[in-house]
Amino acid sequence: SHFTPGGAEPLPAEPQSCVPFKMDLESALKECSSALDLFLNNRFMDALALLKPWKNQSMYHAMGYSSILVMQAAMTFEPKDIDTAMASLRESLQTCEKFRKKVGLMESIANFWNRQSTDKLTEEEMHAELCYAEVLLQKASLTFLDESIIGFIKGGMKIRNSYQIYKDCQTMINSLEDKEKQKQTYVHFTGGVSMGIGSFNLMLSLLPSRVLRLMEFLGFSGDRTQYCCIFFFLTGDGFVRAESLLEPYSKKFPNGALMLFYTARIAVLKGNFTFAQEKFLACIASQEEWRQIHHLCYWELMWAYSFEQKWKEAYRYANFLCKESKWSQAIYVYQKASILSMLPEEEVNKLGENVVDLFRQVDSLRLRIAGKSIPTEKFAAKKAQRYSSSVPVKLVVPALEMMYVWNGFTVVGKRPGLTESILSTLEKAEEQLKNEQNPSEYHLDDQCLVQLLKGLCLRELGRLVQAEICFNHVISCENDIKHDNYLVPFTMYELGLLHRQKGDISKAITIIENVKMNYKDYNMESRLHFRIHAALNTMGTFAAKLPPSRTPA
Ligand SMILES: *[C@@H]1O[C@H](CO)[C@@H](O)[C@H](O)[C@H]1NC(C)=O
């Protein structure tokens, strides 16, 4: 969570049932800071044990306690853990409520504060606002685990609400007097406000599969100044911010699993895969208590090696996931089979694997959460279907297709050399399809998939004319595509982005709006919708920068 790393203080006395002991703000902050130290030193259960006795009386204890449970839930993805975390968050909100100033509307706090200095919130009430915002944010993140559109909307509303409070807290800091600002507890408060967004990012980075989707979702909420910090994943100078946020923690806890993980993730997003691999391995070696952190690292390592097309290494980590993680067996097995499909057959045999068998398992491994299926699992099962017949039809470049599904091309695009190698793999696949003697019913779909992916590589390499030809080829096949109904809408979207890159914003908007309006009921539709919203939002910003057509009254 968001405490500034301070020296570990001796703990206040243990609560004793016979002695009424009130946990004041200062002691609470000190104790939570010790808990955070434990946590960042990979002593997760000790941290929980320290916070637990006070979680119903002290808002910082409540917040710390539920934060840890939320992280655990996000990592195990066990319904039981999610329920426990949710219950703990509700309790934490109640604990915070006890200390919050009672006002009619949350939004009025800032006005309230500015209007009359005699009505200032007490210090405790200010901290209560901050804790409330933090817990609300965590509740929102957990809501996002529910993949439904309702989950998104609910989560999004909580996030807006939470950020509104952070903003109000910022206003409060600005109106503090210098004398007050030097007080230790206010230093924590100020640190808390600025670190709130940082810790949110840390939480997001722990949800690798969901990070980009969340970003995409937040992207369309429109308040760019308020949300700019969240976008550090996507913009150049943002990395500097993320790294500088992380630095004091990395210095103090060089072997902390979360710091190592976060450092590695930033390296991935920068395209520095070698350094990332090193750090993920160090992260795995750093602790054994939370095996789930290993799983997150396996997932990331699998991708880092896939980006380099080192398929045997990538397979190794996909295989670990299949064996050890419960998060989504269908996706892991599909990933593993897809990666193996990129290797020559004799290599696969040497590894003792059977690609056809693996693909055949996918459908039966699917999860249902509250009766709903997970879109990516559904996608994988549909792709794997062609192995269920007695004469299986091989998927072409399935691992590269998944790379696109998980948004990997934007990351690989930072490395022109690797992008060129992927392009050459695609050209080989293209050649093979062309020479196919007995084209199957999937033949055209497969060709279109290869063209879409080729177009992406070419666009990333700046070869826009060739990229456009590839995209247009897919779109021209619209009426003949039989199975992969996602190809045309996704390709159109990518074509829109190509026009954006060329600087033709109005054409880009027209194409992307068309996808939004005219395509329905294809695979991973909501995934594309979030990307669309994000893209339209950035283009809206471009449009806003143009000279205004009329002056405001
Ligand atoms: C990767 O990051 C490390 C550490 O920041 C740096 O020393 C190295 O030069 C980077 N490598 C590349 C290829 O950017």
The ligand as an ORCA input file, in Angstrom:
! r2SCAN-3c Opt
* xyz 0 1
  C      18.191     -3.351    -20.059
  O      18.141     -2.739    -18.787
  C      19.371     -2.808    -18.069
  C      19.127     -2.215    -16.703
  O      18.422     -1.041    -16.743
  C      20.444     -2.074    -18.838
  O      21.672     -2.155    -18.145
  C      20.575     -2.686    -20.221
  O      21.507     -1.951    -20.987
  C      19.228     -2.690    -20.926
  N      19.350     -3.390    -22.174
  C      18.779     -2.977    -23.292
  C      18.964     -3.841    -24.492
  O      18.133     -1.954    -23.345
*
